[in-house]
Amino acid sequence: MSTGTASKKPRGSAKARRTAARLAAVQCLYETAVADRPAADVVSEFIQYRIGHEVDGATFVPADVTLLTAIVRGADAEKADIAALIDAAIRPPLERDRIELLLKSILAAGIWELRRNLETPAPIIISEYVSIAVAFYGGPEPGLINGVLDRVARRLRPYEFGATGAGPIPGGELAGGGNGG
């Protein structure tokens, strides 16, 4: 075991790497929107210059690059469908156009996972994105994330919430494109 701290990078558990991927995905989606850059370019740059590198004096758990890439590219490709799900899930007087960009980025990543990452239970996905919101906000915003993702999850995955049915229909709207994460 090496004792050199300069070259030692945190490895982290698989769960920690998935959590780091989700945070990085939100950051990438935010940057994609702010800079009006292609998602693939932002992800590539993020992987090349941030993951496993020192950022602001700290080296963080490296993200699961496969999950990170899937979330960002998927959420970007499906942004119209995701926007419709957000619109259907928010409660008046809120309007999607009035929700700030960081919250939209968190919701987009979470909704993409609820749609496509069927290997991960909805409550875990919701919890992960609420935790991300807590890291950025100290007010009611995490509750908004929780509420919207919960409503979307109940619509997309009713079988996980005690509704009748055994699960998604193979080959149906939610099958395929999933990511093992």
Summary of the structure (lengths in Angstrom):
residues: 181
radius of gyration: 16.8
end to end distance: 29.0
largest distance: 57.0
contacts: 526
relative contact order: 0.14
helix: 61%
strand: 2%
